[in-house]
Amino acid sequence: MDAKLQSQVLIESLPYLRKFHGETVVIKYGGHAMKDEALKAAFARNIALLKLVGIHPVVVHGGGPQIGNMLEKLEIRSEFREGLRVTDDATMNVVEMVLVGSVNKDIVNQINRAGARAVGLSGKDGMLLHAEKKAMVVTRENQPPEIIDLGNVGRVTRVETTLIFSLMKDGFVPVIAPVGVDDEGHTYNINADAVAGAVAGALRARRLIMLTDVAGVLDPEGKLIQSGIRSKTAGTIQSYEFEFSVRDPELARRLMLEGGRSVELHYKEYFGALPWRGFTKFVVDSVVSSSPAPSRQGAAPAPGAGLSEL
């Protein structure tokens, strides 16, 4: 980054440094975003910088690719249903070993080397993530509902925040692996996005930021819903060209439910990308309109279509 760009980014950053000073920001760090060593080091430096300027980052990480690699080495077959890993007892042991014993400690080490102080946690530490078994029902047209048994896959029912707040008060960065436990001590594999959302809500975090190599929510053809071309009306996005960020969790959830539809979005354009805005310079703040997309013969259902939780 040249000196001119550095100065411009710094000038733009100052109001946000004041705005977010003393605030909690939860960052979900996806397993696919951990493949490049340079990016891993850059992530750790950004976390250390947030801590240095008085922001309180909390990291929740995934590790799907790393789990898949270990299962392959151990010759344990992976099964996915509706995009979720079916987790039997053998798979659960590997999930916990990889997430808690390997990925978590690597992230902690990277952040410590960058100059901050990080502490690794799993949902079992201090009963941090209370969980229960997750079941799903798939509904298809003209067919009875199908109940899917995902094995040891869970959902968060409660987040114990005392330990997290205690660590933040003492200047540490909590790094949380998405492994939960129920009152009987049963261990669950939990989707890291869901854990990050639950932790952000429990901590009343100012921002929830998702880091992943997936560009965003996809439509039935695999195109980005969150990318678009500027329409004739300034400040709106209509189709597929550039990436943007969403600050409001409720708006993000709404967009996830808009898969396969034509959505016109209102956005604000900033000079550059900053971590607390979601790493893009376009920030969507509202949905202008939503309508059914033109039908495409043979198109697959939108991601998540027909799914409901029990």
Protein Blocks (a to p, Z undefined) as FASTA:
>chain_A
ZZklmmmmmmmmmmmmmmmgoiacdddddfklmmpmklmmmmmmmmmmmmmnopacdddd
dhklmmmmmmmmnopacddeehiacddfklmmmmmmmmmmmmmmmmmmmmmmnopacddd
dfklgplagcdddddddddehiacddddehjadcdfbdcfklmmmmmmnopacdddfbdd
dfkopacdddfklmmmmmmmmnopabdcdddfbfbdcdfkopafkbccddfbehiafbdf
bacddfblmlmmmmmmmgoiacdddddddfbdcfkloopabdcfbdfbdcdddddehiac
dehihiacZZ
